[in-house]
Structures are given as C-alpha cells and as structure tokens.
C-alpha cells in the first residue's frame, strides 16, 4: 500500500497558524478573514485575539496528531484532529451560506464574486475530509514492544 502524505491537512494547519498569528498581531485584518472562510467566527463576537489563539491551538493539536501518526491510537489521533476539522466544517457551512445568500457580515456581495473567492475553500474542505477518511481507512494499530 502506498503511504500518502495528507498535504491538504498540512495546508490547513499552516493556514490556521498563519491566520492565528496575524489576528493576534494585527486584529485590524479581521475583515479579510472571509478570504479563508473565518468570517463566521468573528461574526459570533469572539475577539480577534481569542480567535487567533483558538486557530493556533487547533493547528498545533492537528500537527501533533499528524507527526505522532500511528504511535497514537486511531481514536486519540482523530480526537486531536477534530478541533481543526470542526473549524473547517463550520467555515464550509458558513461559506456555502454566504455564496447562496450573497450576504457576508450584513453586507450584500455579488454571488459570483463570493463563489469565485470561496470555492477554493470549499474544495479544500472536501479534500481535507477525504484525506482524513483515507488516513483512517489505512490505519495500522501501534505495534506492541516485545
């Protein structure tokens, strides 16, 4: 069996770390969060700093899961990926809603513009889901030390 590297999961980890750091350092960039589907978090009234810390924490947990690989149980590894994956799924739903309604944070935006900006993120969310499924279908349990 070919051992595939789930690059899309690593991409999501890097995106979350980058945006987390950016939101902590310069909260004024928050309106640009639509470019990566994070506008839904800020619409909940969560501060930019808390959002940044949350993104970094989720990314670090996911990175640990990826680096430890099969040394963790399947369940533990999946649990460590869930915070990042939850953010990704919520962003997917929010982006889809934005495309359908043409509304972002109370502002009307052309549906085609939103589709053009957000479609790559929807594709990334789908690829991320496939990568997680592939990863766990091919899972081999940790070997016991004899």
Secondary structure, 3 states (H helix, E strand, C coil): CCCCCCHHHHHHHHHHHHHHHHHHHCHHHHHHHHHHCCHHHHHCCCCHHHHHHHHHHHHHHHHHHHHHHHHCCHHHHHHHHHHHHHHHHHHHHHHHHHHHHCEECCEECCHHHHHHHHHHHHHHHHHHHHHHHHHHHCCCCCCCCC
